[in-house]
């Protein structure tokens, strides 16, 4: 006798496998929230609205990071062609293989266009070196000058669809 109610949809084996394997991504997300990229320290709240607000801000920060990682995947050690890696699997339960593009990036430490590959942290550390300066000389109106972005910064801003404005 089947214990699944008839009103529930049946799921394919690949859907169940993907859902199970996505648990590792969820666990990685919580590690990221606590330690690696977001460095969210324990904050003790006693009022329910403050707890909800804190959790919301943590999830919003993680959501933003994931979208940035997805957009910047070509510049990062992250695998930007997971479908190619999935195609190399011998079985649905076999260990996930990185795509050939990810293997090339890891081996050469360079992207396909010759730029250095970054971790998410090193790329984030490189981006804020772009400066905007306010120049005032005597009675001349104030001039705002934006430093020229490096090749890496320009590529990152292009991938993020971020337009630099003076």
C-alpha positions, -999 to +999 in steps of 0.1 A: +000+000+000+013+034-010+016+060+018+016+090-007-019+106-010-033+105-046-037+143-046+000+149-044+019+151-077+045+125-084+081+137-088+106+124-112+138+108-099+159+137-113+137+163-095+140+145-062+178+142-067+182+179-075+161+189-044+182+166-022+215+179-036+203+215-032+205+210+006+242+213+003+237+248-012+214+258+017+240+246+042+267+266+024+244+296+025+241+295+062+279+290+066+283+321+043+259+341+065+278+332+097+314+333+087+329+336+053+315+365+032+289+384+051+305+381+086+271+384+104+278+382+140+253+370+166+230+398+175+206+392+203+171+406+199+142+401+222+114+419+204+098+398+176+098+426+150+135+431+155+142+394+151+122+393+118+139+425+106+174+410+113+165+378+096+151+397+066+183+418+063+205+387+065+185+369+038+185+401+016+223+403+019+226+367+010+202+371-020+222+401-032+255+381-029+240+351-048+229+374-077+263+391-077+280+357-078+258+346-107+265+377-127+302+377-120+307+339-124+329+344-155+354+363-134+352+340-103+364+305-096+327+296-095+315+273-123+296+294-148+287+264-171+271+239-147+250+223-175+282+211-192+294+196-159+260+179-154+263+164-189+296+147-179+281+128-150+279+091-155+249+087-132+224+110-115+238+100-081+275+104-091+295+132-076+291+165-095+319+173-119+330+208-127+326+219-163+355+220-186+354+259-184+357+257-146+386+233-148+404+256-173+399+286-149+412+266-119+442+253-138+453+286-155+440+310-129+428+330-159+395+336-175+390+327-212+397+363-221+431+362-202+420+381-171+430+368-136+403+348-119+392+360-085+375+346-054+344+365-045+362+381-015+392+393-036+370+408-062+350+426-036+382+439-021+393+452-056+361+470-064+362+498-037+396+510-049+377+530-075+375+566-061+355+597-067+373+629-058+360+664-053+384+690-065+382+727-056+407+753-069+401+788-056+369+803-069+364+777-096+332+756-092+337+722-076+346+694-100+339+658-093+365+634-108+360+597-110+392+577-112+396+555-143+384+520-134+408+491-139+401+464-165+388+441-137+366+468-122+352+477-156+344+441-164+328+435-131+306+466-134+297+456-170+286+421-158+266+437-129+251+461-155+262+490-133+268+523-151+295+545-136+284+581-133+305+611-125 
